[in-house]
Amino acid sequence: MKKSTTKTALIPKMYCNFFGHDYQVTKKVTYHVKEYTCSHCKKQLTTNSNGNLIELTPKFEEINAILERIYNTRMERSREKRLVSSIY
């Protein structure tokens, strides 16, 4: 039973080794930070502070969650300011 699961897991990795990864955006943290997942082997990447793609580790998952919370709070405050200024 385990042999079939390892063979099925091996095929996507071989595909990515031969053709390259097919990354798709899975989460938009901010307008410039995103999380990506390969559609074949499910490898996850994110954007670091320099704009380079790096592997998504638990540390970067936590950083992205905090960054997303701060970004959403700022955007909400910005929307509220625009609404208030448009009324007056």
C-alpha positions, 0 to 999 in steps of 0.5 A: 500500500505504501509503495503505490503512494510513494510512486504517485508522489514520485511522478509529480516530483519527476515532472517538476524536475524535468519540466520545471514547477508550475507555480500558482498564486494561492494567497495574496498577503499584500499587493507585493507579497504572495504565496505560491504552490506548485500545481504538480508537487505541491511545493510552497513558496513565498516572497521574501523582503528582497522580492525573491521566492523562498520556501514557505517555512512555518516562520514565514507563514507566521510572518505572512499572517502578521503582515496580512493582518497589519496590511488589512488593518491599514487598508480598512483605516484608509477606506474609512478616511476616504468615506469620512472625507467624501462626506465633508 
